[in-house]
Structures are given as structure tokens and as C-alpha cells.
Amino acid sequence: MIRPLLCAALLLLPFTAANLRAQPARQAGEPYELVRALQAVQDGIANGDTAAHGSHVALIRQIGEKFLAADPGVWANPQNSQAVVIYLLSGGAPQIVRKLPRDKMNVDERLFNGALAYVEGRQEEARELLKDVKPRTIPSGLGGQVALVQGALFARAEASFAIERLDDARLLLPGTLVEEAALRREILLVGQAEDFDKFEFLTLAYLRHYRNSIYAGDFWQRFSTGLTQSSLALDERRFARIAAMLEKIERASRLKLYLVIARAAMVRGQLAVTRLAGERALTLSDDASADRERAHFFRGAARALTDEYDGGLAELKALDRSKLPDRDVPLLNATLQLALDVRKPFPGGAAIAADKPPATPARLDLASSTVTLARAQKQLGELELLTRDRRP
């Protein structure tokens, strides 16, 4: 269905604006048919069609001109009036829509005025007009568009409501640019909500259907933000699932994400994840690069503060400090000091040891080690707060 509509839409492009105005509206098709052609082009964009992307703006302009040239009677058809709202929410020009005979429109005023308010930047008014609209109670072509807008309007103020509406958008218009855009918006909100299972589901859905989208870069940027500004990646038990998702990203971005995850995990005391992410970064980084030094830093810190003290400390001491970013140097200094503190003898320890027999396994006391590691985590967190303002 989409391919014939796309071809029809592209056939519109060779006509000049003058030719379009000169033709009667009935010869060019009903307004709702023109908007369907526009949606077909947009769906091509979601599938990576660069030709569709290039023709998109011109097609929107031409459809606007045909709307202005249409007989006022066509707007009595609800399909045509609803098409005006879809046109607006698909990138159409509000100045064109304002010239149409509003008194002839056969569409819910909330939808019409809410769409105008949204595209003209009157967000509060748009929220007021559109909040109570139930996308599933109106035709799916319009309902999906409205649900997508609701998701955008309420993303900050009411995230759970926004997620529900973005779910509606995906369900009402599957396989379209609306679904693609809903996935891009929802991935960040779900990450902020710390819902890992849904985060993974949305990521895999995007990869299955829209990995070639013109806007895929925006998806991965939102994915990265959702992943690294939450604790989603800090659970050792699901690290393999995180790694499987990251395998779908190009190498440089994957390396950057592993370094961000390693640092966040280190500051929060999740040393197992710090080591796993550091090791992944090592396999992706070039020899003698700054990224390689950072990867060694994170892996070395995790080793020194857990079960490979000597190897980890040696790895930290071998670092080329000049290749570390400024914000990592104080963290390295603190980590080295903490690692040295782990092996520092307690005052009077030798004398006490001389008076007492060696501890048997049944009498080993791990309290001091636990306290030291807890202090390490606390100090790393405090250091992060002190250095946060100096981040690039």
C-alpha cells in the first residue's frame, strides 16, 4: 500500500506551484488523499529513503498550495478536515491552515486548535486542549498523530502519561514514521523510569524496523542518554543484555558508552560493572590512545579495589596521566590512595600480631575490609560531586 502512494506523491513534485494552483482540486485528489501521499513519503524516511527525505519539504509546500486552491465545500467531508490536522502535525505550515475556511471545517475544535497551538509553540494551551483526547476513540491515522504529540507535550510534566500515549502512537500507526518517532521519544522516558525490560524491548523494536531511518542517530543519542543517566547499566546481572544492545551501535559510539558506563559504575561503587565495561572498552580502543588509558584506569581501579590488588595497582601506576581528561585525574589520585589504604597496616598492628596466634579461618574478621571498601565508595561519590562542575 505504501509503495504506490509514495510513487504518487513523488509524481506531484515536477509540477510547478502555478500548475498546481491552476488545476481544480477534484483533479488533484481529495485533501485526505494528498495527506496520505505525504504520510507515505514520511514512512519512506523512516525506512532510510534519502530521496523521500529530500522531497519531503517540497511536497508539504505543494500540498499546502492545493489546500488553498480547493473548493470550500470539500472541507465538509470529515476525512478532509481531519487531514488538515494531520497535515499540521506532519510538518505542515500553520500560516497555510489559518487561511482555510475555518467555519467549513468538520472536525473537533479541540483537535484543530490544539494542533495549531502545538505547531505554533503555545505548549501550555496545546496541553490544555489535547490532554483529554483519547487517541483510540478517533480514526487511527489522526489518533496516532495526536498520541505522538501528547507524548511530546507531557514528557517532562507527566512522564507516565506520556509513555502511555507514545505506546498508543506505536500501536495505532505501526510501520510508519509516527511509530519511529514514538520509539525515539519513548526510549529516553523509559530509561529515566528505570524500566530495563521495556528499554530493551523498545531498542530491539527500533533495530528490527528502523535501523536505517534517517533519524536513527537521534534514537541512539536518546538511547545513550537514557542508559547512562540512570542505573540501567549498573546491574552486573544484566550486563550481557546491555552489551548485546550496544553491539548494534557503531564502534566509536560503543566505546564512548562503555567508558561512560565504567565511570558511572565506579563512582557508584559498582566495581564489577566498572571492570566489565572497562574490559569492553579496552577491546575497542586503539593502542596508546586516550581512550585506551581511560579503559585501563577503570579496569585497574576495579581490580585493585576487589580481588586483584597487585595487578590492579600496577595497572594504575602504569597509566599515562597526560592522556586522561582533567576530570579523571583527581579520581585517579583518590583511587590510588584508597588502594594503598587497603594494605596500610593499622597502628600497633605488628605488636598485636606478636601477642596473638595467627587467625584461623573460623576467626577471620572481615569488618575492616568492609569498612575500607565502604569508605572508598563514599569518598569516590564525594569526589564526583566536587569535580562535577569541571566536566566538559
C-alpha positions as CSV (number, residue, x, y, z in Angstrom):
1,M,0.0,0.0,0.0
2,I,2.8,2.4,0.9
3,R,4.8,2.0,-2.3
4,P,2.0,3.1,-4.7
5,L,1.2,6.1,-2.5
6,L,4.9,7.0,-2.4
7,C,5.1,6.9,-6.2
8,A,2.0,9.0,-6.4
9,A,3.5,11.6,-4.0
10,L,6.7,11.8,-5.9
11,L,4.8,12.3,-9.2
12,L,3.4,15.5,-7.7
13,L,6.9,17.1,-7.4
14,P,7.6,18.0,-11.1
15,F,4.6,20.3,-11.2
16,T,5.2,24.0,-10.5
17,A,3.2,25.8,-7.9
18,A,1.4,27.7,-10.7
19,N,0.3,24.5,-12.4
20,L,-0.9,23.2,-9.0
21,R,-3.0,26.2,-8.4
22,A,-4.4,26.2,-11.9
23,Q,-5.8,22.7,-11.6
24,P,-9.2,22.1,-10.0
25,A,-9.0,20.4,-6.6
26,R,-11.1,17.5,-7.9
27,Q,-8.5,16.6,-10.5
28,A,-5.6,16.6,-8.0
29,G,-7.4,14.4,-5.5
30,E,-9.2,14.9,-2.2
31,P,-7.2,16.6,0.6
32,Y,-7.1,13.4,2.6
33,E,-5.6,11.6,-0.4
34,L,-2.9,14.2,-0.6
35,V,-2.1,13.8,3.1
36,R,-1.9,10.0,2.7
37,A,0.7,10.6,0.0
38,L,2.6,12.8,2.4
39,Q,2.5,10.1,5.0
40,A,3.8,7.6,2.5
41,V,6.8,9.8,1.8
42,Q,7.4,10.2,5.5
43,D,7.2,6.4,6.0
44,G,9.9,6.2,3.4
45,I,12.1,8.5,5.5
46,A,11.6,6.1,8.5
47,N,13.0,3.3,6.2
48,G,16.0,5.3,5.2
49,D,14.8,6.6,1.8
50,T,17.0,9.6,1.2
51,A,15.1,10.6,-1.9
52,A,11.9,10.7,0.1
53,H,13.7,12.9,2.7
54,G,14.8,15.3,0.0
55,S,11.3,15.6,-1.5
56,H,9.5,16.0,1.8
57,V,9.6,19.8,2.3
58,A,8.6,20.5,-1.3
59,L,5.7,18.1,-1.1
60,I,4.4,19.8,2.1
61,R,4.6,23.1,0.4
62,Q,2.7,21.8,-2.7
63,I,0.0,20.2,-0.6
64,G,-0.5,23.5,1.2
65,E,-1.0,25.3,-2.1
66,K,-3.5,22.7,-3.2
67,F,-5.4,23.1,0.1
68,L,-5.7,26.9,-0.5
69,A,-6.9,26.2,-4.1
70,A,-9.5,23.7,-3.0
71,D,-13.3,24.3,-3.2
72,P,-14.5,25.3,0.3
73,G,-17.1,22.6,0.0
74,V,-14.5,19.8,0.3
75,W,-14.0,20.6,4.0
76,A,-17.5,19.4,4.9
77,N,-16.1,15.9,4.5
78,P,-14.7,14.8,7.9
79,Q,-11.9,12.9,6.3
80,N,-10.7,16.1,4.6
81,S,-11.0,18.2,7.7
82,Q,-9.1,15.6,9.8
83,A,-6.5,15.6,7.0
84,V,-5.8,19.3,7.8
85,V,-4.9,18.4,11.4
86,I,-2.7,15.5,10.2
87,Y,-1.1,17.9,7.7
88,L,-0.3,20.3,10.6
89,L,1.2,17.6,12.8
90,S,3.2,16.2,9.9
91,G,5.1,19.4,9.4
92,G,2.5,21.5,7.6
93,A,2.6,25.3,7.7
94,P,0.2,26.8,10.3
95,Q,0.0,30.0,8.2
96,I,-1.5,28.0,5.4
97,V,-4.0,26.3,7.7
98,R,-5.1,29.7,9.1
99,K,-6.1,30.8,5.6
100,L,-8.5,27.9,5.2
101,P,-12.3,28.4,5.8
102,R,-12.4,27.5,9.5
103,D,-16.2,27.7,9.5
104,K,-16.4,25.0,6.9
105,M,-14.2,22.5,8.8
106,N,-15.9,19.4,10.1
107,V,-13.5,18.4,12.9
108,D,-13.4,18.5,16.7
109,E,-12.3,22.0,17.7
110,R,-10.0,20.7,20.4
111,L,-8.0,18.8,17.8
112,F,-7.9,21.7,15.3
113,N,-7.0,24.4,17.8
114,G,-4.7,22.1,19.8
115,A,-2.7,21.1,16.7
116,L,-2.4,24.8,15.8
117,A,-1.2,25.7,19.3
118,Y,1.3,22.9,19.3
119,V,3.0,23.7,16.0
120,E,3.0,27.4,16.9
121,G,4.8,26.8,20.1
122,R,2.0,27.5,22.5
123,Q,2.7,24.5,24.6
124,E,0.6,25.2,27.7
125,E,-2.5,25.9,25.5
126,A,-1.9,22.7,23.5
127,R,-1.6,20.6,26.6
128,E,-4.9,22.0,27.9
129,L,-6.7,21.4,24.6
130,L,-5.3,17.9,23.9
131,K,-4.9,16.2,27.2
132,D,-8.3,14.7,27.4
133,V,-8.4,13.5,23.8
134,K,-8.4,9.7,23.7
135,P,-6.4,8.7,20.6
136,R,-8.0,5.3,20.4
137,T,-11.5,6.8,20.0
138,I,-10.7,8.6,16.8
139,P,-9.6,7.3,13.4
140,S,-6.2,5.7,13.7
141,G,-4.5,8.0,11.2
142,L,-5.3,11.0,13.2
143,G,-5.2,9.2,16.6
144,G,-1.6,8.1,16.2
145,Q,-0.5,11.6,15.3
146,V,-2.3,13.1,18.3
147,A,-0.9,10.4,20.6
148,L,2.6,11.3,19.4
149,V,2.1,15.0,20.1
150,Q,0.6,14.2,23.6
151,G,3.8,12.2,24.3
152,A,5.9,15.2,23.4
153,L,3.8,17.7,25.3
154,F,3.7,15.7,28.6
155,A,7.2,14.2,28.6
156,R,8.5,16.4,31.3
157,A,5.5,17.1,33.4
158,E,3.8,13.7,33.4
159,A,6.2,11.1,32.1
160,S,3.9,8.1,32.8
161,F,1.1,9.6,30.9
162,A,3.5,10.5,28.0
163,I,4.7,6.9,27.9
164,E,1.1,5.6,27.7
165,R,0.4,8.0,24.8
166,L,3.6,7.0,23.0
167,D,2.5,3.4,23.3
168,D,-0.8,4.4,21.7
169,A,1.0,6.1,18.9
170,R,3.0,2.9,18.2
171,L,0.0,0.7,18.3
172,L,-2.2,2.9,16.1
173,L,0.3,3.6,13.3
174,P,2.7,0.6,13.2
175,G,5.3,0.7,10.4
176,T,5.2,4.5,10.0
177,L,7.2,7.5,10.8
178,V,4.9,8.1,13.7
179,E,5.9,4.8,15.3
180,E,9.5,5.5,14.6
181,A,9.3,8.9,16.2
182,A,7.4,7.4,19.2
183,L,10.1,4.9,19.7
184,R,12.7,7.7,19.7
185,R,10.8,9.7,22.3
186,E,9.8,6.8,24.5
187,I,13.3,5.2,24.8
188,L,14.5,8.2,26.9
189,L,11.4,8.3,29.1
190,V,11.6,4.6,29.8
191,G,15.3,4.9,30.6
192,Q,14.6,7.7,33.1
193,A,11.9,5.5,34.6
194,E,14.5,2.7,35.1
195,D,12.3,0.1,33.3
196,F,15.0,-2.1,31.8
197,D,12.8,-4.7,30.2
198,K,10.8,-2.1,28.3
199,F,14.0,-0.2,27.5
200,E,15.4,-3.4,25.9
201,F,12.1,-4.1,24.1
202,L,11.9,-0.6,22.5
203,T,15.6,-0.8,21.5
204,L,15.1,-4.2,19.8
205,A,11.9,-3.0,18.1
206,Y,13.7,0.0,16.7
207,L,16.5,-2.2,15.4
208,R,14.1,-4.6,13.7
209,H,12.1,-1.9,11.9
210,Y,14.0,1.4,11.7
211,R,17.7,0.9,12.0
212,N,18.1,2.6,8.5
213,S,15.9,5.5,9.4
214,I,17.2,9.0,8.5
215,Y,16.7,9.8,12.2
216,A,18.5,6.8,13.6
217,G,21.2,9.0,15.0
218,D,18.7,10.8,17.2
219,F,17.4,7.5,18.5
220,W,20.9,6.4,19.6
221,Q,21.6,9.7,21.2
222,R,18.4,9.3,23.3
223,F,19.3,5.7,24.0
224,S,22.7,6.7,25.3
225,T,21.2,9.4,27.5
226,G,18.6,7.0,28.9
227,L,21.2,4.4,29.5
228,T,23.9,6.5,31.1
229,Q,21.8,8.9,33.2
230,S,20.1,6.1,35.1
231,S,21.2,2.9,36.8
232,L,20.0,0.7,34.0
233,A,23.6,-0.3,33.1
234,L,24.9,-0.7,36.6
235,D,23.5,-4.1,37.4
236,E,26.1,-6.8,36.8
237,R,23.4,-9.4,36.2
238,R,22.1,-7.7,33.1
239,F,25.4,-6.5,31.7
240,A,25.4,-9.2,29.0
241,R,22.0,-7.9,27.7
242,I,23.4,-4.3,27.7
243,A,26.4,-5.5,25.7
244,A,24.1,-7.2,23.2
245,M,22.3,-4.0,22.6
246,L,25.5,-2.0,22.3
247,E,26.8,-4.4,19.6
248,K,24.3,-2.8,17.3
249,I,25.9,0.6,17.5
250,E,29.0,1.7,15.5
251,R,32.3,1.1,17.2
252,A,33.2,4.7,18.2
253,S,29.9,5.3,19.9
254,R,30.0,1.9,21.6
255,L,33.5,2.7,23.0
256,K,32.3,6.0,24.3
257,L,29.3,4.4,26.0
258,Y,31.4,1.7,27.7
259,L,33.7,4.4,29.1
260,V,30.7,6.4,30.4
261,I,29.2,3.3,32.0
262,A,32.5,2.3,33.6
263,R,32.9,5.7,35.2
264,A,29.4,5.9,36.4
265,A,29.6,2.4,37.9
266,M,32.9,3.3,39.6
267,V,31.6,6.4,41.2
268,R,28.6,4.5,42.5
269,G,30.7,1.6,43.8
270,Q,29.6,-1.0,41.3
271,L,33.1,-2.3,40.7
272,A,32.0,-5.5,38.9
273,V,30.3,-3.4,36.2
274,T,33.3,-1.0,36.2
275,R,35.6,-3.8,35.3
276,L,33.3,-5.4,32.7
277,A,32.8,-2.1,30.9
278,G,36.5,-1.2,31.2
279,E,37.4,-4.5,29.6
280,R,35.0,-4.0,26.8
281,A,36.4,-0.5,26.2
282,L,39.9,-2.0,26.0
283,T,38.9,-4.3,23.2
284,L,37.5,-1.3,21.2
285,S,40.2,1.3,21.8
286,D,43.4,2.0,19.8
287,D,46.8,1.4,21.2
288,A,48.3,4.4,23.0
289,S,45.1,6.4,22.7
290,A,43.5,8.4,25.4
291,D,40.5,6.1,25.4
292,R,42.9,3.1,26.0
293,E,44.3,4.9,29.0
294,R,40.9,5.5,30.5
295,A,39.9,1.9,29.9
296,H,43.0,0.8,31.8
297,F,42.2,3.3,34.6
298,F,38.7,1.9,35.1
299,R,39.7,-1.8,34.9
300,G,42.7,-1.2,37.1
301,A,40.7,0.6,39.7
302,A,38.1,-2.3,39.8
303,R,40.9,-4.9,40.1
304,A,42.8,-3.0,42.8
305,L,39.7,-2.5,45.0
306,T,38.4,-6.0,44.7
307,D,40.3,-9.3,44.2
308,E,43.3,-8.5,42.1
309,Y,45.0,-5.9,44.2
310,D,48.6,-6.2,42.9
311,G,47.7,-6.4,39.3
312,G,45.2,-3.6,39.5
313,L,47.6,-1.3,41.4
314,A,50.3,-2.0,38.8
315,E,47.9,-1.1,36.0
316,L,47.0,2.2,37.8
317,K,50.6,3.1,38.3
318,A,51.5,2.4,34.7
319,L,48.9,4.9,33.4
320,D,50.0,7.9,31.3
321,R,48.3,10.6,33.3
322,S,48.8,13.2,30.5
323,K,46.2,11.2,28.4
324,L,43.5,11.3,30.9
325,P,40.9,14.1,30.9
326,D,41.2,16.6,33.7
327,R,38.1,15.4,35.5
328,D,39.6,11.9,35.8
329,V,42.9,12.8,37.3
330,P,41.5,13.6,40.8
331,L,39.5,10.4,40.6
332,L,42.7,8.5,39.8
333,N,44.6,10.1,42.7
334,A,41.8,9.2,45.1
335,T,41.6,5.6,43.8
336,L,45.4,5.2,44.2
337,Q,45.2,6.4,47.7
338,L,42.3,4.2,48.6
339,A,44.1,1.2,47.0
340,L,47.2,2.0,49.2
341,D,45.0,2.4,52.3
342,V,43.6,-1.1,51.8
343,R,47.1,-2.6,52.5
344,K,48.2,0.0,55.0
345,P,48.9,-1.6,58.4
346,F,46.8,-0.4,61.4
347,P,48.6,1.4,64.2
348,G,50.1,-1.1,66.6
349,G,49.2,-4.0,64.3
350,A,52.6,-5.6,64.5
351,A,52.7,-5.6,68.3
352,I,49.2,-7.1,68.4
353,A,50.1,-9.7,65.9
354,A,53.2,-10.7,68.0
355,D,51.0,-11.3,71.1
356,K,48.3,-13.3,69.3
357,P,48.4,-16.5,67.3
358,P,47.5,-16.3,63.6
359,A,43.8,-16.2,63.0
360,T,42.2,-19.4,61.8
361,P,39.6,-19.3,59.1
362,A,36.9,-19.5,61.7
363,R,38.2,-16.4,63.5
364,L,38.8,-14.2,60.4
365,D,37.3,-10.8,60.8
366,L,36.4,-9.0,57.5
367,A,35.0,-6.0,59.2
368,S,38.0,-3.8,58.5
369,S,37.9,-4.7,54.8
370,T,34.2,-4.0,54.6
371,V,34.7,-0.6,56.3
372,T,37.5,0.3,53.9
373,L,35.5,-0.5,50.8
374,A,32.5,1.4,52.1
375,R,34.8,4.4,52.8
376,A,36.2,4.1,49.3
377,Q,32.7,4.2,47.7
378,K,31.7,7.1,49.9
379,Q,34.9,9.1,49.1
380,L,34.5,8.4,45.3
381,G,31.0,9.7,45.5
382,E,32.1,12.8,47.3
383,L,34.9,13.4,44.9
384,E,32.5,13.1,42.0
385,L,30.3,15.9,43.5
386,L,33.4,18.1,43.9
387,T,34.6,17.6,40.3
388,R,31.2,17.6,38.6
389,D,31.2,21.4,37.8
390,R,34.5,21.0,35.9
391,R,33.2,18.5,33.4
392,P,33.5,19.5,29.7
